[in-house]
Amino acid sequence: MADLRVEVAGVPFKNPVIPASGAFGFGREYEKLYPLSRLGGISCKGTTLNRKDGNPPPRIAETPAGMLNSVGLQNPGIDAFIEQELPYLRTKDVTILANVAGSTVEDCIEIARKLEGTAVDMIELNISCPNVKEGGAAFGSTPQMAAAVTKAVRGATSKPLMVKLSPNVTDITAIAKAVEAEGADAVSLINTLLGMRIDINTRRPVLRNNTGGLSGPAIFPVAVRMVWQVANAVSIPVVGMGGISSGKDAIEMMMAGASAVQVGAALFADPYAPLHIIDGMNAWLDEKGIGSVREIIGTVQPW
């Protein structure tokens, strides 16, 4: 078997496959199917300062080669995560990423401070969240806002900090460079693309929130392109996501420059998807006689 171990910003992962935030909850349901220790890591449900019940339904809809979601960051809040979910996860021999989702810079700072003394291995800062003090524009929509929230959170924690980038921008490399300059140890991308579908019989959007995040295989080529661009623009590690559903997809994403990958929408079709991806990667590496998955990172050769 090939060596699947990778490292992101000094944090070790036993393999490169990480269930993405929002698709895996806190792992309790999936542990009924397989040991969480088989995963490279877990990016936990996006966590806010206080409990959120999320958006009213319908908030998930199937689309061709993908899905739309507008769940609205339903979660129990940071204190419940630290007191109830984290102790459980710490017994599972898996690397833990706490996904931080604040509606103000101050919220993000407070969440990071609460995580500072915990056993979380890495903080993943979601800058696709709307900044309520800036008219609802996402933190990650401009380099200036992305830099400001990254700087603030960097000053609140010594934990390895990974910033999750939104693809709903003009130039994602400018955002990546901005967060790198303010202390991000890594970046993860892409978050969902903004989309919409309409029920032509009712003439209403299929989601109660009207629009939602598009994920799944439909966005994979966009994700590969953006990961490749960012990996060539920054010197910090990149974690790639967006439509990965097979071992070969994960290999392709790592060839584009990703040091590890996250898997989201594929879990809705197949809860065993992360394990199948791990096995698929190993089989491909063995077939090609490659001893370590680290050997393929960033090896794409553009024309």
N, C-alpha and C positions, 0 to 999 in steps of 0.2 A: 504493500500500500504506500502511496505517496505521502509525504509529510505535508499535512494541511495546515500546520500552525502558521499564524500570521501575528503581526504586531501593529497596533495603530496608536500613535502618540505615546509609545511606551507601555501601552496596555496589551497584555497577551491574550490571544484568542486561540482555542484549540483547533478551530477551523474557521474559514472566512464567512460562514453563513449565520446571519443574525435576523430573527424575525423582527419586522419593522414596527415602530411605535403605532399603536392604534389597531393593529391587526392581531395581536397576540395577548391583549390584556396584560395580566401579570403572570401568565403562564399556568394558572391553576387548572383551567379546563383542559389544556393540552397535555398536562402531565398524566391525565387519565389514559392517554394514548401511547406516550413514550417518555422516557426519562429526559428531563430538561438538560441533563449533563451531556447529551449527545450534540447539543447546539454549540455554535461558537460563542454566542452571547444572546442576550435578550434586550431589546430596546423597549422599555416599559411604556405603558399607556401614557400619553401626554398628560402631565400633572400640573394643575393650577394651584394657586395659593389656597383657594377655598373650593369646596365641593361644587361640581357642576353637573346638572342633569342632562345637558346637551340640548339639541334641537328637537322640536316635535317631529313625529313621523308623518309621512314617509321620508326616510333619510338615507336610504341606500337603494340604488336601482342598477340593474344590469344593463350594460351597453355592449355593442359589438366589440369583442376582444377586450372587454374591460368592465369597469363598474364606476358609478358615480356615488360619492358619499358626502353627506353633510351631517355627520354625527354630532359635531359641535363640542368635541373635547369632553364628553361625559367622563367623569373621574371622581374619586372620593376626596381629592384634595391632598396636599403635601403631607400634612400631619398623619392622616390615615395611611398614606403610602409608607411613611417611615415606621409607624407603629405596628401596622398589620401586614403589609405586603412584603416589605424588605426583609424582615426576619425569616419569613418563609423562603424567599428566594435565596437567601444567603446559605441555606442548607443544601442547595441543589448543584453545587459545583459548576457554576456557569457565570461568565462575565456579565455584569449588570450595568446597563446604561439607563440612567434616569433622564427621561425626556421632559424638559422644562417648557411650559407654555404659559406665558404671562400676558396680561392685557395692558400693562404699563411696565416701564423700565423698573420702577420700584418693586413691582410684583416679582419680576425676574430676579432682582437682587435678593429679595427676602427668601425666595425658594432656594436659591443657590446657597445662601447662608445656612439654611436649615439642613441642607444636604452635606455641608462641609464636614461635619463630625460623624457621618454615617459610613457604612461599608460599601457604598456605591462606588463602582470602579471608574465611571466616566459620566459626565453630564453632557447630554445632547440638547442644545438650545434651539428650539423651534422658532425661527424668525419669520415663519409664514403667518403668525398670529397677528390679528389687527391691533394696532396701537391706539387705544381709545383716546389718548391725549393728542393724537395727531390726525383726528378726523376719521379714524378707522382704517387708515392705510397700513398695510402689513409692514412690520419692522424690516423685513427683507426686501422691500420694494425699491429702496434707494441705497447706494453705498453709504451715505451719511447716516441714515437711521440704523442700518445694519452694523456699522462701525460703533455707533454710540451704545447700542444695547450689548454688543460683544464686550466693549471696554468696561461697561458697568458690571457685567457678570464676571468678567475676568478678575476684577478687583474684589469680588465678593467670595471667591473660592480658589483653593489651590488644586482642586480636582482637575484632571485632564478635561479640557473643554472642546467639544465638537459642535460646530454650528451647522444646523440643517437648513439648506438653502431652498428657496422657492424658485421654480422655473418660470413663474409668471412675471418676468422682468425683461428689460431690453437687452442687457448684457450681463450674463451670470458671472463672467470672469471678473468684472468690476466689483461685484458683491463679494466674491471669494477673496479677492485681493484686499478688500477693505476689512474683512473680519480677520484675515491673517495678520494684517498690520496692527490690529488691536488685541492680539494675544490668543486667537483661536489656535488650538493644537491640532485640529483636523476639521474637515468639512464633510458633510454627508449630503447627497443629492441624487435624484431630485425628489422634492415633495410633489404632491399631485398638481396636475394642470387644471385650471379652472374650466369647467364645462357645464353644459345644460342640455336637457332633452325635454320635449313637450309631448304630452298625450294629445293626439289630434282629435280624439273623441270628446274629451272634456275641455280641451283648449287650455289646460293648465300644465305647468311644469311637473315633471314626474317627482320632483323633490319639493317638500314643503318650503324649503329655504330658497327655492327657485334655481339656484346654481349650486354646484358642488365640485368636489375634487375628483378628477378622472385619473384612474390608475389601471393597472393591468397590462397585458401584452401590447395593447394599442400604443402605449407611450414608450415602449422599450427603445425604439430607434432614437427618439428625442433624448432619452436618458443617457444612452451611450454617447451621443454627440456632446452633450453637456459635460459629462464626466471627463471625456477626452479633452475638451477645451479647458476645463478647470485644472485637471491634472498637469497640463502643460503651462498653466499660468501661475501656479502657487508651488511652494516648496514643502508644504505640510501634507500629511496623508489625506487621501480621498476615500470615502466609503460610498459605493455606488448602489443605487436602487432605482426602481421604476420598471415594472413589468417583467422582472426576472421570474421564470417559471421552470427552468431546467438547469442541469449542470452546465450545459453548453452555453446557456445565457450568462451564467455566472462567470465562466471562463472568458467569454467575450467582454464582459464588463471589466474584468480585471486586466485584460489585455489593453483596454482603453485607458487604464491608469488607476483603477480602484485597488486599494489594499485589502478590502473586505467588501461584502455585499449585504444588503438587507432585502428581505422578502416580505411582501405585504399581501397584495390582492390574491396571489396564488393560494394563500391559506384558506380563502373562502371557497375555493373549488376543491382543494385537497389539503386537509389539515396535516398530512404527512409530507407536504411539499418540501420543507427544509431538509428532511432526511433524504428524500429522493434527489435533491440538488447536491447534497454532500456526496452521496454515492455516485452520482453522475459525474461530478468533478473528479473524484478519485479514479473512476473507470477511464475517463479521457486521459488523465495524466499518466496512468499506467500504460494505456495503449500507445501513447507517444513516447514512453520511456523517460518522462520528466520526474525527477525525484522529489521536487518540492514545488508547491503551488506558488511560492514566492518568486520562482524563476520566470513566471509569465506576466508579472505585474508591469504594465506600461510597455509591452513589447510590440504593440501594433506598429506596422511600418507603412505610414501614409505614402501614397503615390506622389 
